[in-house]
């Protein structure tokens, strides 16, 4: 009741949040080292360059009559997260590389 009485005159509430910066805790195990390497690769420009090259190869092999633009747009949007989910699913027992994970 206290909350209702205190907010009855409010018409709009706007909350602005930011992610809490946490110090990186590095797992000394092999899985931790691989996860750290995956995160570093994902954040590097090299990762996007490699993706662009691979998608260009795929597009070059498709016939122009197939209208590959929609497929290429979907692949550009989904592939980075799916690749990371797949890599992490190999080292983390509770991680899936399913459609829901991407």
C-alpha positions in Angstrom: 0.0 0.0 0.0 2.9 2.4 0.7 4.2 2.0 -2.8 0.7 2.6 -4.3 0.2 5.7 -2.3 3.7 7.0 -3.1 3.3 6.4 -6.9 -0.4 7.2 -7.4 0.5 10.7 -8.8 3.1 9.4 -11.3 2.2 9.1 -14.9 5.6 7.9 -16.3 8.6 6.3 -14.8 11.8 6.1 -16.8 14.7 4.0 -15.6 18.1 4.3 -17.2 20.6 1.5 -16.4 24.1 0.7 -17.4 26.0 -2.5 -17.3 28.2 -2.9 -14.2 31.8 -3.0 -15.1 33.3 -6.0 -13.5 36.9 -7.0 -13.3 37.6 -10.0 -15.5 38.0 -13.1 -13.5 40.1 -15.5 -15.5 39.5 -19.2 -15.0 42.9 -20.9 -14.8 41.4 -24.1 -16.4 41.8 -24.8 -20.1 38.1 -24.0 -20.6 38.6 -20.6 -19.0 41.6 -19.9 -21.3 39.6 -20.9 -24.4 36.6 -18.8 -23.3 38.9 -15.8 -22.9 40.5 -16.4 -26.3 37.0 -16.7 -27.9 36.0 -13.3 -26.3 39.2 -11.7 -27.5 38.8 -13.0 -31.0 35.1 -11.9 -31.1 36.1 -8.3 -30.1 38.9 -8.0 -32.7 38.5 -6.5 -36.2 40.1 -9.7 -37.6 36.9 -11.6 -36.7 34.7 -9.3 -38.8 37.2 -9.4 -41.6 37.2 -13.2 -41.7 33.4 -13.3 -41.6 33.2 -10.9 -44.5 35.7 -13.0 -46.5 33.8 -16.2 -45.9 30.4 -14.7 -46.8 31.9 -13.3 -50.0 33.1 -16.8 -50.9 29.7 -18.2 -50.3 28.0 -15.4 -52.2 30.4 -15.9 -55.1 29.4 -19.5 -55.4 25.6 -18.7 -55.5 23.9 -18.2 -58.8 22.7 -14.6 -59.2 19.2 -15.9 -60.0 19.0 -17.2 -56.4 18.8 -13.6 -55.1 21.2 -14.2 -52.2 20.8 -10.8 -50.6 18.4 -11.9 -48.0 20.5 -14.9 -47.1 23.6 -12.8 -46.8 21.9 -10.3 -44.6 20.7 -13.1 -42.3 24.1 -14.7 -42.2 25.8 -11.4 -41.4 23.4 -10.8 -38.6 23.4 -14.3 -37.1 26.8 -15.9 -37.8 29.0 -14.0 -35.2 26.8 -14.9 -32.2 26.2 -18.5 -33.5 30.0 -19.0 -33.9 30.6 -17.9 -30.4 27.8 -20.0 -29.0 29.1 -23.0 -30.8 32.7 -22.4 -29.6 31.5 -21.9 -26.0 29.2 -25.0 -26.1 32.3 -27.1 -26.6 33.9 -26.0 -23.4 31.0 -25.1 -21.1 28.8 -27.9 -20.0 25.6 -25.8 -19.6 25.8 -23.9 -22.9 23.9 -24.9 -26.0 24.6 -23.9 -29.6 20.9 -24.0 -30.4 18.7 -21.5 -32.2 17.7 -20.1 -28.7 21.4 -19.6 -27.8 22.1 -17.4 -30.9 
